[in-house]
Amino acid sequence: MDATIGESAPSVERAFEGQPYPGYWGQVTLRSMLVAVVLGAMFSLMTIRIYMQVGIVGAFNMPMNILSFVTVKSLVSLMRRCGINVSPFTRQENIFLQTSAITCVNVALSSGLATYTIAMTSAVAKALSPNPDERDILYDLTMGKYGVFLLITGLVGITSMLPLVKIMIVDYRLLFPTGSVVAHLIISFHTPQGAYVAKLQSYALRKAFIGSFMWSLFQWFYTGGSSCGFQVFPTFGLELYKRSRFYFDFSASLVGLAMIIPHVVNFGLLFGGILSGAIIFPFLETKRGQWYTTESPSTLNGINGYKIFIGLTMVVTEGIFNFITLTTAMLIDFYKKRQEKDTGVTKYILKHPSLNYDDRKRLEVFFGTRIPVLGGAVAYIVCAIICSVITSWIFHEIQFHHLALLHIVLPFVTFSNTYGTGLTDWSVAPTYSKFALFIVAAWIAKPGAVVASLAASGVTLISLNISSQAVQDFKTCYMTLTSPRAVVTGHIYGAVIGSIINPLLLLLFEANAKKTAPIGTKKSEYPCPSAGIYRAIGLLGMGGVKELPKHCLTFCFITILITLSLEILRLVSQRKDWKVQFYIPCMTAFALPFLVGPTFTVDVALGSILLILWTKVNRQSAELLSSAVAAGLVSGDGIWYLPSSLLGLFNVEPPICMRFLSSGKQVQVADAFLNNLGTQGMTR
């Protein structure tokens, strides 16, 4: 039953009945387009930075909704005080703004800056093999080509779901939980009480932002050299810091991120860090010379092979299990609806002859301004052909016929993924992209196959991520009487600004990364743990298993059994409503420390602990303001990245280097050196 139906429910649209309905240009406004660029750029920067560092990132939908409302509302108020007559800020314009900004961020998430794009570079290739084939490394991806690739694949994702919108939202009445929550949030913001709540959230966000920014500025003064500052503070002792990189790096953005990520994920990261850094890796170190002989830490036939493939096994096994679970749930639900013969809006209205005022208004606006199915289908075919041609031109290793077949299959996969998202609020686009990666690598199976398969993975990931989010936006559009054409415009505009912003972000990160530790390497500030997974899958598809060290496959098999057991236990406990479901770790989170080390795990665990304590002290305050505080912590630390990068470009170095030494002989040597240095300075 549709959650929006019910005569007993209070009418939402009656509260807006006296307000004139804005036309297309009342929803697609210049001020919202400008604000969307700012918000899209800011959240894309924060998202990519965290994704590169941690390999997992939370959803910023709620913080972005708060910021978009407060920003435009404040802008309108300021202009009116200056005597400028401007139109009011409506919920429909709000939807266009947040659709544009979120699409931009979705392009960033799918752009491969932390996954498949970085996996094509020589740094990641050499991290998995000392002498990788040059044909499996991409050297000539210019920013112009990269931007065009992001734009055209984004348009494929947008157009692929257009024929599905009516089926998903009206015919099958899927809930799309995030889209529904966003709709209720924006509707509440545009009522007097909701505006007051938004002001409280905005105030909390500003305080957290200022505190986070000032803390990042304070830390900068102590980073005047390699391995200096609070980011290398040996919180749990020098031994743990040296051996397993287990410490707290005082990152406000990671603490804030943990407040919007489920506790089970954060504690899964912590336990994965403890298991890998304190138990498994030290054990494997003792087997050097017996199970493997290489001293290099970056080859697959050494200890790195265990690390990469144990982590990869967890991620892939959980992804396949979730894919099967989600597909099964989709097929059962789809079969039930077909048995009911509930396939059209006419029968929908006949089954509910007493549709309330809200639902009639929603259907009227939705059908009155939607894009025809034929138009969406033609747009997808045109975009798919263009994408196949352009992608094969940018990535010479993949041929047109590979991409053409991929685009023939994509609509079916899009339907499956979007339907599952509508039921569970969960997209398995990364799993589909890994399937495409493996299949294309095995299909080509010659030098160049890794780059080709990574490109195919990118097309799949961008298309599916954007299409599933797009239908979420259409659910919001439906519930707020927003024109579907305005929402499609927001999607296209967001894809355009995303295709411009993300190549610039790549240049920014590359300029800021140290030459001795480029992006994608373990010692880098941006290790990109997921990039190693993507490239390893490509190598596996080409038959790289034979290079693995002794007993590596045995470890992988044991990992598969453990992962499947935990996933089955989680599924059963959810069905039976057992409390144990809240304590079963997320295996993807568990796997990340195997790939990049446990550096960030203490930060995210601390964020969860703080939120739990806040909830115990004042649950209502925590539920109302935690997302805003999290956004402020992440934003403050993220925005500091821009001035710090500019200071670096102008060769402005921090004045102090704070480092830590073991007591005893090391301190005596350092003291003697410093005293001698001071004596020489006085002599001169």
ABEGO torsion letter per residue (X at the ends): XBAABEAABBBAAAAAAABBBBBAAAABBAAAAAAAAAAAAAAAAAAAAAAAAAGBBBBAAAAAAAAAAAAAAAAAAAAAAAGBBBBBBBAAAAAAAAAAAAAAAAAAAAAGAABAAAAABAAAAAAABABBBAAABBAABBAAAAAAAAAAAAAAAAAAAAAAAAAAAAAAGBAGAAAAAAAAAAAAAABAAAAAAAAAAAAAAAAAAAAAAAAAAAAAAAABEBGBEAAABBAAEAAAAAAAGBBBAGBAAAAAAAAABBAAAAAAAAAAAAAAAAAAAAAAAAABGAABABABAABAABAAAAAAAAAAAAAAAAAAAAAAAAAAAAAAAAAAAAAAGBABAAAAAAABAABBAAAAAAAAAAAAABBBAAAAAAAAAAAAAAAAAAAAAABAABBAAAAAAAAAAAAAAAAAAAAAAAAAGBBAAAAAAAAAAAAAAAAAGBBGAAAAAAAAAAAAAAAAAAAAAAAAAAAAAAAAGBBAAAAAAAAAAAAAAAAAAAAAAAAAAAAABBAABBBGBAABABAGAAAAAAAAAAAAAAGAAAABBBGAAAAAAAAAAAAAAAAAAAAAAAAAGBAAAAABBBAAAAAAAAAAEAAAAAAAAAAAAAAAAAAAABAAAAAAAAAAAAAAAAAAAAAAAAAAAAAAAAGBBBABBBBBBBBEAAAAAAAAAAAAAAAAAAAX
